[in-house]
């Protein structure tokens, strides 16, 4: 056989081997993301089917309605833990310039990255005059009580309504040590993690034990259920946010118009079992776990909205009635799910210890909501605050079962109330999780096709 023929055959064999390897990797990834989730009796396939055919179409339709598309937020609150250290001078993101920025001014790539992050991270604050007038009237329809989240002071002049449909969650260019610092602060200080277990600066990198090389997750097995749940909720939120960024990535810019779409390379970097040394599938399983927790909260809070006294007020009687009818339909669907998480298994021990742990749980989560004010990009901060408040509202619901059961039909209840902000955050946060699971299905298809 000629030398050229041998080279051709060797090349073909290498290509076949590469195909087999890629096929095995994809199969391994899929195998790790199936079956029953830990700490509950629900399987991933049931969630996929339920979300795709029952929840996702309706929740998307609901979130387009006026009551749920406007979110009131203060994006000017200073970080309470450290001086903001944005990766560059981003005017629209209210980030202070880095001390080193002047030195890097001659670096063309740094300047381009800053300009891109400046443009992509800015919040579109466009609102019609009609909407602005309506918001004044909406303010009369709100109450509050103890919260899991650090709430924005709605009397502050810096608080503004933001149209969520004009500010979709997607890649903004906000990355690197500034973004890592936020997540590391959350994981290191607020997840009941032993001090002896360390995480690398980059939270996307595989995490290994300090001494024996054991997986970062080994310590989780020794925690009580409540503390395991807390970690999974935060990890699931992190995974969901990363999925949104991978699915709506800036692919190219033509004639000044950006093009957004799925980035397979970025997805594999964050979730592939080989690239993450097995952590990726765990992160995605925690996404499903978080979905179950918020799904359970929606099913438990249905009686609150069933009452005739509860009005999703925007001033348009006919539209408000349609909005409430669609919301109640979604609640009925959530109650029909057969494999809900059993929240009664939490805080079920000694009453005094359970009460103390529950308060610690609440304070840890409240602290995380304050860390969101340290995010150095307005659009990222907007969605971080909203999804954190949504999860905090879900926890508030799960821990208020007796109060919800005892609600009066025709009068306000002092025992349990939800503010407009909490309602908007709760449904939008769950909508984000529903979207994440759909996007995950899309990435599975893309990975199969790429083989």
C-alpha positions as CSV (number, residue, x, y, z in Angstrom):
1,X,0.0,0.0,0.0
2,X,1.3,3.5,-0.8
3,X,2.3,5.9,1.9
4,X,-0.6,8.2,0.9
5,X,-3.0,5.3,1.2
6,X,-1.7,4.4,4.7
7,X,-2.1,8.1,5.7
8,X,-5.6,8.1,4.4
9,X,-6.6,4.9,6.2
10,X,-5.0,6.2,9.4
11,X,-6.8,9.5,9.1
12,X,-10.1,7.6,8.6
13,X,-9.5,5.4,11.6
14,X,-8.7,8.5,13.7
15,X,-11.9,10.1,12.6
16,X,-13.9,7.0,13.5
17,X,-12.3,6.9,16.9
18,X,-13.0,10.5,17.5
19,X,-16.7,9.9,16.5
20,X,-16.9,7.0,18.9
21,X,-15.3,9.0,21.7
22,X,-17.7,11.9,21.2
23,X,-20.7,9.5,21.0
24,X,-19.6,7.9,24.3
25,X,-19.2,11.3,26.0
26,X,-22.7,12.4,24.9
27,X,-24.1,9.1,26.0
28,X,-22.3,9.4,29.4
29,X,-23.6,12.9,29.8
30,X,-27.2,11.8,29.1
31,X,-26.8,8.8,31.4
32,X,-25.8,11.0,34.3
33,X,-28.8,13.3,33.8
34,X,-31.6,10.7,34.1
35,X,-33.5,8.9,36.9
36,X,-34.6,9.9,40.3
37,X,-33.2,13.0,42.0
38,X,-31.6,12.9,45.4
39,X,-33.7,13.9,48.5
40,X,-37.0,13.4,46.7
41,X,-39.1,10.8,44.8
42,X,-39.2,12.5,41.4
43,X,-37.5,11.6,38.2
44,X,-36.0,14.0,35.6
45,X,-38.0,12.5,32.7
46,X,-41.3,13.3,34.4
47,X,-40.3,16.9,35.0
48,X,-39.2,17.3,31.4
49,X,-42.5,16.0,30.1
50,X,-44.7,18.0,32.6
51,X,-42.8,21.2,31.9
52,X,-42.8,20.9,28.2
53,X,-46.4,20.0,27.6
54,X,-48.3,21.6,30.6
55,X,-46.3,24.4,32.2
56,X,-44.0,26.1,29.7
57,X,-46.6,27.4,27.1
58,X,-48.9,28.8,29.7
59,X,-46.2,30.4,31.9
60,X,-44.7,32.2,28.8
61,X,-48.2,33.5,27.9
62,X,-48.8,34.7,31.5
63,X,-45.5,36.6,31.8
64,X,-46.3,38.6,28.7
65,X,-49.3,40.2,30.5
66,X,-48.9,43.7,32.0
67,X,-49.2,42.6,35.6
68,X,-46.1,40.3,35.3
69,X,-44.0,42.1,32.8
70,X,-43.2,45.2,35.0
71,X,-40.8,44.7,37.9
72,X,-40.0,47.4,40.4
73,X,-36.3,47.5,41.4
74,X,-33.5,49.7,42.7
75,X,-30.4,49.1,40.6
76,X,-28.5,51.9,42.4
77,X,-28.1,50.3,45.9
78,X,-24.4,50.1,46.8
79,X,-22.8,46.8,47.5
80,X,-22.9,46.4,51.3
81,X,-19.9,44.0,51.5
82,X,-17.1,45.5,49.3
83,X,-16.3,48.3,46.9
84,X,-17.7,47.4,43.5
85,X,-14.8,46.3,41.2
86,X,-16.3,45.9,37.8
87,X,-14.1,44.5,35.1
88,X,-14.0,47.8,33.3
89,X,-15.5,51.3,33.3
90,X,-19.1,50.5,32.4
91,X,-21.1,53.7,32.6
92,X,-24.5,52.2,32.0
93,X,-23.9,49.5,34.6
94,X,-23.0,52.0,37.3
95,X,-19.6,50.3,37.9
96,X,-16.7,52.3,39.2
97,X,-13.6,52.2,37.0
98,X,-10.9,49.7,37.9
99,X,-7.7,51.2,39.4
100,X,-5.8,49.3,36.7
101,X,-8.1,50.5,33.9
102,X,-5.9,53.5,32.9
103,X,-2.9,51.1,32.6
104,X,-4.9,48.8,30.3
105,X,-6.2,51.7,28.1
106,X,-3.7,50.8,25.4
107,X,-5.0,47.3,25.2
108,X,-7.4,47.2,22.3
109,X,-9.1,43.9,23.3
110,X,-9.8,45.3,26.8
111,X,-11.4,48.4,25.4
112,X,-13.5,46.4,23.0
113,X,-14.7,44.1,25.8
114,X,-15.6,47.1,27.9
115,X,-17.6,48.7,25.1
116,X,-19.4,45.5,24.4
117,X,-20.2,44.9,28.1
118,X,-21.3,48.5,28.4
119,X,-23.8,48.1,25.5
120,X,-25.1,44.6,26.4
121,X,-25.3,45.2,30.1
122,X,-27.3,48.4,30.0
123,X,-31.0,48.2,31.1
124,X,-33.6,49.5,28.6
125,X,-35.7,51.8,30.9
126,X,-38.2,52.7,28.2
127,X,-41.7,53.0,29.6
128,X,-44.8,54.6,28.0
129,X,-46.4,57.6,29.8
130,X,-49.6,55.5,30.1
131,X,-47.6,52.8,32.0
132,X,-46.0,55.4,34.3
133,X,-49.4,56.8,35.3
134,X,-50.8,53.3,35.9
135,X,-47.9,52.5,38.3
136,X,-49.0,55.3,40.7
137,X,-52.4,53.6,41.0
138,X,-50.8,50.1,41.4
139,X,-49.0,51.2,44.5
140,X,-52.3,51.2,46.5
141,X,-52.6,47.4,46.1
142,X,-49.7,46.2,48.2
143,X,-49.0,44.8,51.7
144,X,-46.0,43.1,53.3
145,X,-44.7,41.1,56.3
146,X,-41.4,39.3,57.2
147,X,-39.4,38.4,54.1
148,X,-36.6,36.0,53.1
149,X,-35.1,38.7,50.9
150,X,-33.7,42.1,51.5
151,X,-36.4,44.2,49.9
152,X,-35.7,47.4,48.0
153,X,-37.1,50.5,49.7
154,X,-40.0,51.4,47.3
155,X,-39.9,55.0,48.6
156,X,-36.4,55.5,47.3
157,X,-36.1,57.9,44.3
158,X,-33.7,55.3,42.8
159,X,-36.5,52.6,42.5
160,X,-37.9,52.2,39.0
161,X,-40.2,50.0,37.1
162,X,-38.4,47.9,34.4
163,X,-40.2,46.2,31.5
164,X,-38.8,42.7,31.6
165,X,-39.8,42.0,28.0
166,X,-37.5,44.7,26.9
167,X,-34.7,43.4,29.0
168,X,-34.4,39.7,28.4
169,X,-31.8,37.7,30.4
170,X,-28.9,36.8,28.2
171,X,-25.1,37.1,27.8
172,X,-23.9,40.6,28.6
173,X,-20.1,40.3,28.7
174,X,-20.1,40.5,32.5
175,X,-17.5,37.9,33.5
176,X,-14.2,37.2,35.1
177,X,-13.1,37.9,38.7
178,X,-15.7,40.5,39.4
179,X,-18.5,38.1,38.6
180,X,-16.8,35.1,40.3
181,X,-16.4,37.2,43.5
182,X,-20.2,37.4,43.8
183,X,-20.8,33.6,43.4
184,X,-17.8,32.7,45.6
185,X,-19.2,35.0,48.4
186,X,-22.5,33.2,48.1
187,X,-21.0,29.7,48.2
188,X,-18.2,30.3,50.7
189,X,-20.2,32.3,53.3
190,X,-23.8,31.4,52.9
191,X,-24.2,27.7,52.0
192,X,-23.5,26.0,55.4
193,X,-20.2,24.8,53.9
194,X,-17.4,23.6,56.2
195,X,-14.5,26.0,56.4
196,X,-12.1,23.1,55.5
197,X,-13.7,22.8,52.1
198,X,-12.4,25.3,49.5
199,X,-13.7,26.3,46.1
200,X,-11.5,27.7,43.4
201,X,-11.8,31.4,42.4
202,X,-13.6,30.4,39.2
203,X,-16.9,28.7,40.4
204,X,-17.3,27.1,37.0
205,X,-14.0,25.1,37.4
206,X,-14.2,21.6,38.8
207,X,-14.0,21.7,42.6
208,X,-11.8,19.3,44.5
209,X,-11.1,18.7,48.2
210,X,-8.1,20.4,49.7
211,X,-6.1,17.4,50.7
212,X,-7.3,14.0,49.4
213,X,-8.6,15.0,45.9
214,X,-12.1,13.9,46.7
215,X,-14.9,15.7,44.8
216,X,-16.1,19.0,46.2
217,X,-19.5,17.4,46.7
218,X,-18.4,14.7,49.2
219,X,-18.9,17.1,52.1
220,X,-22.6,17.6,51.1
221,X,-23.5,14.0,52.0
222,X,-22.7,14.6,55.7
223,X,-25.1,17.6,56.1
224,X,-28.6,17.4,57.3
225,X,-31.4,17.6,54.8
226,X,-32.2,21.3,55.3
227,X,-28.6,22.3,54.6
228,X,-28.3,20.0,51.6
229,X,-31.5,21.6,50.2
230,X,-30.1,25.1,50.7
231,X,-26.9,24.3,48.8
232,X,-28.9,22.6,46.0
233,X,-31.2,25.6,45.7
234,X,-28.2,28.0,45.2
235,X,-26.4,25.7,42.8
236,X,-29.6,25.2,40.8
237,X,-30.1,28.9,40.6
238,X,-26.5,29.3,39.4
239,X,-27.0,26.5,36.8
240,X,-30.2,28.1,35.5
241,X,-28.6,31.5,35.1
242,X,-25.7,30.0,33.2
243,X,-28.1,28.1,30.9
244,X,-29.8,31.3,30.0
245,X,-26.4,32.9,29.1
246,X,-25.4,29.9,27.0
247,X,-28.8,29.8,25.2
248,X,-28.8,33.5,24.4
249,X,-25.2,34.1,23.6
250,X,-23.8,36.9,21.5
251,X,-22.8,34.9,18.4
252,X,-21.9,37.8,16.0
253,X,-22.8,41.3,15.1
254,X,-23.7,42.3,11.6
255,X,-24.4,45.9,10.5
256,X,-24.5,46.9,14.1
257,X,-27.2,44.4,15.0
258,X,-26.3,41.6,17.5
259,X,-27.3,38.0,16.7
260,X,-28.2,35.8,19.7
261,X,-28.3,32.0,19.9
262,X,-27.1,28.8,21.6
263,X,-23.4,28.5,22.2
264,X,-22.5,24.7,22.4
265,X,-18.9,25.4,23.4
266,X,-19.9,27.6,26.3
267,X,-22.5,25.0,27.4
268,X,-19.9,22.2,27.4
269,X,-17.5,24.4,29.3
270,X,-20.1,24.8,32.1
271,X,-21.9,21.4,32.1
272,X,-20.0,18.7,30.2
273,X,-19.2,15.8,32.5
274,X,-15.6,15.5,31.1
275,X,-14.8,19.2,31.1
276,X,-16.2,19.7,34.6
277,X,-14.9,16.4,36.0
278,X,-18.4,15.2,36.7
279,X,-19.7,18.4,38.3
280,X,-21.8,19.5,35.3
281,X,-24.5,16.9,35.6
282,X,-24.7,17.6,39.3
283,X,-25.3,21.3,38.6
284,X,-28.1,20.4,36.2
285,X,-29.7,18.0,38.6
286,X,-29.8,20.9,41.1
287,X,-31.6,22.9,38.5
288,X,-34.3,20.2,38.5
289,X,-34.4,20.2,42.3
290,X,-34.9,24.0,42.4
291,X,-37.7,23.6,39.8
292,X,-39.4,21.1,42.1
293,X,-39.2,23.4,45.1
294,X,-40.7,26.4,43.3
295,X,-43.3,24.1,41.6
296,X,-44.3,22.9,45.1
297,X,-44.6,26.5,46.3
298,X,-47.0,27.4,43.4
299,X,-49.2,24.4,44.3
300,X,-49.3,25.4,48.0
301,X,-50.1,29.1,47.4
302,X,-53.1,28.5,45.1
303,X,-55.7,29.0,47.9
304,X,-54.3,32.5,48.5
305,X,-55.2,33.5,44.9
306,X,-58.4,31.5,44.7
307,X,-60.1,34.0,47.0
308,X,-62.3,36.6,45.3
309,X,-60.6,39.4,47.3
310,X,-57.3,38.9,45.5
311,X,-57.2,41.0,42.3
312,X,-54.2,41.1,40.0
313,X,-54.8,44.8,39.5
314,X,-53.7,46.9,36.5
315,X,-56.8,48.9,36.0
316,X,-58.2,47.0,33.0
317,X,-61.0,44.9,34.5
318,X,-61.4,42.5,31.6
319,X,-57.6,41.9,31.2
320,X,-57.1,41.5,34.9
321,X,-59.8,38.8,35.0
322,X,-58.1,37.0,32.1
323,X,-54.7,37.2,33.8
324,X,-56.1,35.8,37.1
325,X,-57.9,33.0,35.2
326,X,-54.7,32.0,33.4
327,X,-52.8,32.1,36.7
328,X,-55.4,29.8,38.5
329,X,-55.1,27.4,35.5
330,X,-51.4,27.2,36.0
331,X,-51.9,26.6,39.7
332,X,-54.3,23.7,38.9
333,X,-51.6,22.2,36.7
334,X,-49.0,22.5,39.4
335,X,-51.3,20.7,41.9
336,X,-51.8,17.9,39.4
337,X,-48.1,17.0,39.4
338,X,-47.9,13.6,41.1
339,X,-44.3,13.7,42.5
340,X,-44.0,16.9,44.5
341,X,-41.2,17.6,47.0
342,X,-42.3,16.9,50.5
343,X,-41.4,20.0,52.5
344,X,-42.8,18.4,55.7
345,X,-39.6,16.4,55.8
346,X,-37.7,19.7,56.6
347,X,-37.5,21.2,60.0
348,X,-39.3,18.2,61.4
349,X,-37.1,17.3,64.4
350,X,-36.9,18.9,67.9
351,X,-39.2,22.0,67.8
352,X,-36.7,24.4,69.3
353,X,-33.8,23.2,67.1
354,X,-36.0,23.3,64.0
355,X,-37.1,26.8,64.7
356,X,-33.5,27.9,65.2
357,X,-32.4,26.2,62.0
358,X,-35.3,27.7,60.0
359,X,-34.3,31.2,61.1
360,X,-30.7,30.5,60.2
361,X,-31.9,29.3,56.8
362,X,-33.9,32.5,56.3
363,X,-31.1,34.8,57.3
364,X,-28.6,33.0,55.1
365,X,-30.9,33.5,52.2
366,X,-31.6,37.1,53.0
367,X,-27.8,37.7,53.0
368,X,-27.6,36.2,49.5
369,X,-30.3,38.6,48.3
370,X,-28.1,41.5,49.6
371,X,-25.0,40.1,47.7
372,X,-27.0,40.6,44.5
373,X,-26.5,44.4,45.0
374,X,-22.8,43.7,44.4
375,X,-23.3,42.5,40.8
376,X,-21.5,44.9,38.6
377,X,-23.9,44.9,35.6
378,X,-27.4,46.3,35.7
379,X,-29.0,43.7,33.5
380,X,-27.4,40.9,35.5
381,X,-28.3,42.6,38.7
382,X,-31.9,43.0,37.6
383,X,-32.4,39.3,36.9
384,X,-30.3,38.2,39.9
385,X,-32.4,40.2,42.3
386,X,-35.7,39.1,40.6
387,X,-34.8,35.4,40.7
388,X,-33.5,35.6,44.2
389,X,-36.6,37.3,45.4
390,X,-38.7,34.7,43.5
391,X,-37.0,31.9,45.3
392,X,-37.2,33.7,48.7
393,X,-41.0,34.1,48.1
394,X,-41.3,30.4,47.3
395,X,-39.5,29.5,50.6
396,X,-41.8,32.0,52.4
397,X,-44.8,30.1,51.0
398,X,-43.5,26.7,51.9
399,X,-42.9,27.8,55.5
400,X,-46.4,29.4,55.8
401,X,-48.7,26.4,55.2
402,X,-50.9,26.9,58.3
403,X,-51.3,30.6,57.6
404,X,-52.3,30.0,54.0
405,X,-54.8,27.3,55.1
406,X,-56.5,29.7,57.5
407,X,-56.9,32.6,55.1
408,X,-60.3,34.4,55.3
409,X,-62.3,34.4,52.1
410,X,-63.4,38.0,52.0
411,X,-60.9,40.0,54.0
412,X,-57.2,40.6,54.0
413,X,-55.1,38.3,56.2
414,X,-52.6,39.5,58.7
415,X,-51.0,36.1,58.9
416,X,-49.9,35.8,55.3
417,X,-49.6,38.4,52.5
418,X,-47.8,38.6,49.2
419,X,-46.7,42.0,47.8
420,X,-47.0,42.7,44.1
421,X,-43.3,42.5,43.8
422,X,-43.2,39.1,45.4
423,X,-45.9,37.8,43.1
424,X,-44.2,39.2,40.0
425,X,-40.8,37.8,41.1
426,X,-42.3,34.3,42.1
427,X,-43.9,33.7,38.7
428,X,-41.0,35.2,36.6
429,X,-38.4,33.2,38.6
430,X,-40.4,30.0,37.9
431,X,-40.7,31.0,34.3
432,X,-36.9,31.3,34.1
433,X,-36.5,27.7,35.5
434,X,-39.2,26.4,33.0
435,X,-37.2,28.1,30.2
436,X,-33.9,26.6,31.4
437,X,-35.3,23.1,31.2
438,X,-36.6,23.8,27.7
439,X,-33.2,25.2,26.7
440,X,-31.5,22.1,28.2
441,X,-33.6,19.9,25.9
442,X,-32.5,22.0,23.0
443,X,-28.8,21.7,23.9
444,X,-29.2,17.9,24.1
445,X,-30.6,17.9,20.5
446,X,-27.8,20.2,19.3
447,X,-25.1,18.0,20.9
448,X,-26.6,14.9,19.2
449,X,-26.7,16.6,15.8
450,X,-23.1,17.9,16.3
451,X,-21.9,14.3,16.4
